[in-house]
């Protein structure tokens, strides 16, 4: 869990480069920390899917990608994608994910990418609220 906390802080610092006005307007956002553990040898396939297709579809459904990471140290370096996505609210997150799952582009992409077997064996999702002193809100 410490790795996740460090990565989230790094994302917050990078994203905090927005103007004070923009940060003030975004104070109701909720952040979602997602960790995907892949089956052996499938991380490159998952990364390509996110790079080439998934990010675009996520953004189409109102999700703001904060950052993506791959751990440096084994064994997670070979099978883990960690990412943070922002939503306007927790309710919006549910709506965003429901619409994403129903998106015909996503359904087609998922079917094609899993033709040789699923990439992800485990998904962890944690919703986070920024603290009152967080530079990213």
C-alpha positions in Angstrom: 0.0 0.0 0.0 3.0 2.4 0.6 3.8 2.2 -3.1 0.3 3.3 -4.0 0.5 6.2 -1.6 3.8 7.4 -3.0 2.5 7.1 -6.5 -0.6 9.0 -5.7 1.4 11.8 -4.1 3.5 12.0 -7.2 0.4 12.3 -9.4 -1.0 15.0 -7.1 2.2 17.0 -7.3 2.3 16.7 -11.1 -1.4 17.6 -11.5 -1.2 20.5 -9.0 0.3 22.7 -11.7 -3.2 23.9 -12.5 -4.1 27.5 -11.6 -5.4 28.3 -8.1 -8.8 29.1 -9.8 -9.0 25.8 -11.5 -8.1 23.9 -8.3 -10.8 25.9 -6.4 -13.4 24.9 -9.0 -12.4 21.2 -8.8 -12.8 20.8 -5.1 -15.7 18.4 -5.4 -13.8 15.9 -7.5 -13.2 12.4 -6.3 -10.1 10.4 -7.3 -10.0 6.7 -8.0 -6.8 4.7 -7.5 -6.9 1.6 -9.7 -4.5 -1.3 -9.6 -4.6 -3.9 -12.3 -2.7 -7.2 -11.8 -2.1 -9.0 -15.1 -1.7 -12.6 -15.9 1.9 -13.6 -16.7 3.2 -12.0 -19.9 0.0 -9.9 -20.4 1.2 -6.5 -19.1 2.5 -5.3 -22.5 -0.8 -6.2 -24.1 -2.7 -4.2 -21.4 -0.4 -1.2 -21.8 -0.8 -1.2 -25.5 -4.6 -1.3 -25.1 -4.6 1.6 -22.7 -2.2 3.6 -24.9 -3.9 3.0 -28.2 -7.6 2.8 -27.3 -8.9 2.6 -23.7 -7.8 6.1 -22.6 -9.7 7.7 -25.4 -12.9 5.7 -24.5 -12.5 6.6 -20.8 -12.2 10.3 -21.5 -15.2 10.1 -23.8 -17.2 9.1 -20.7 -16.2 12.0 -18.5 -13.2 10.4 -16.8 -10.0 12.5 -16.3 -6.9 10.5 -16.4 -4.4 11.8 -13.8 -1.5 9.4 -14.5 -0.5 5.8 -15.3 2.4 4.0 -13.6 4.2 0.6 -13.8 6.2 -0.3 -10.6 10.0 -0.4 -11.0 10.7 -3.4 -8.8 9.8 -7.0 -9.4 7.6 -8.9 -9.2 5.0 -6.0 -9.7 7.1 -4.5 -12.5 6.2 -7.5 -14.7 2.4 -7.6 -14.0 1.0 -4.4 -12.5 -0.5 -1.2 -13.9 -1.4 1.5 -11.4 -3.5 4.5 -12.4 -5.5 7.4 -11.1 -8.7 8.7 -12.6 -10.7 11.7 -11.5 -14.5 12.0 -11.6 -16.6 15.1 -10.8 -18.2 13.1 -7.8 -18.7 9.6 -6.6 -22.1 9.5 -8.3 -20.5 10.7 -11.5 -18.0 7.9 -11.2 -20.7 5.2 -11.1 -22.4 6.8 -14.1 -19.1 7.1 -16.0 -18.2 3.5 -15.4 -21.7 2.2 -16.3 -21.7 4.2 -19.6 -18.1 3.0 -20.3 -19.0 -0.7 -19.8 -22.0 -0.2 -22.2 -20.0 1.6 -24.9 -19.9 -0.4 -28.1 -16.3 0.7 -28.9 -15.2 -0.6 -25.5 -17.2 -3.9 -25.8 -15.6 -4.5 -29.2 -12.1 -3.6 -28.0 -12.5 -5.8 -24.9 -13.7 -8.8 -27.0 -10.8 -8.4 -29.5 -8.1 -7.9 -26.8 -9.3 -10.9 -24.9 -9.4 -13.2 -27.9 -6.2 -14.8 -26.7 -7.2 -14.8 -23.0 -7.9 -12.1 -20.4 -5.1 -9.8 -19.5 -6.2 -8.8 -16.0 -6.5 -11.3 -13.1 -7.3 -8.7 -10.4 -8.6 -5.2 -10.2 -8.4 -3.1 -7.1 -10.3 0.3 -6.8 -10.1 2.8 -4.0 -11.9 6.1 -4.0 -10.1 9.0 -2.5 -11.0 12.5 -1.3 -8.2 15.1 -1.2 -7.4 16.6 2.2 -8.0 20.2 2.9 -4.3 20.9 2.5 -3.8 18.9 -0.7 -2.5 20.9 -3.6 -4.7 18.8 -5.9 -8.4 19.0 -5.3 
